[in-house]
Amino acid sequence: MIPAAAEKRSLYAGARQKLHALWSGEPDSIARMAAAACILHEAMPHAFWSGFYRVVGAGLVIGPYQGTPGCSRIAWGRGVCGAAWQTDETQVVPDVHQFPGHIACDSRAESEIVVPVRDRRGTIIAVFDVDSAEKCAFDEVDREELEAIFSAW
């Protein structure tokens, strides 16, 4: 079930409030990612997978996340996650089957959003990936809200 825009904003507002409390005073990025994966997964009833792919060397490595097993590693520029990393831009994909080079980690994926996550210096340290079993599950509300959450990283 894809929530209406007003309901999405309300769900994200609640998630943001919880995250700010959990992140307060927590310097460890993996602990912060674990909290975000959990809280945001619960806030998005239209998603079956949500989590991070961390920049490790020349690739993206899975974790922390909530959901079914995902791809362990993703190369620079590959799939939606690699594209978000390469372009330094959020990717909103209404139909993953139309995305050139999409990586099908779970065959249920129909739509996806991936948001770059930067450290305090502005360097991308991870991407936050969300998959839905419904086409067109993510929109500008999701983009705006997730970018706002991770801008406070």
NORPETA-V670591 format. One line per field, one symbol per residue. ss: DSSP state (~ for helix, > for strand, _ for the rest). phi: phi as a letter, one per 20 degrees, with the letter a starting at -180 (. if undefined). burial: b if it has 9 or more other ideal C-beta (glycine too) atoms within 8 Angstrom, else e. Layout:
# NORPETA-V670591
ss: ???
phi: ???
burial: ???
This chain:
# NORPETA-V670591
ss: ____~~~~~~~~~~~~~~~~~~~_____~~~~~~~~~~~~~~~_____>>>>>>>>__>>>>>>>>______>>>___~~~~~~~~~___>>>__~~~____________>>>>>>>>_____>>>>>>>>>_______~~~~~~~~~~~~__
phi: .effgffgfffffffgfffffffgmeefffffffffgfffffedfeddbbrddefcmebdcfofbcpfgdffccegmemfffffffelcfdddfbffeegngdefcfffdbbccdfddefenefdacddcdcedflfdbfffggfffffefeg
burial: eebeeeebbebbebbbebbbebbeebeebbebbbbbbbbbbebbebbbbbbbbbbeeebbbbbbbbbeebeeebbeebbbbbbbbeeeebbbbebbeebeebbebbeebbbbbbbbbbeeeeebbbbbbbbbebebbbeebbbebbbbbbeee
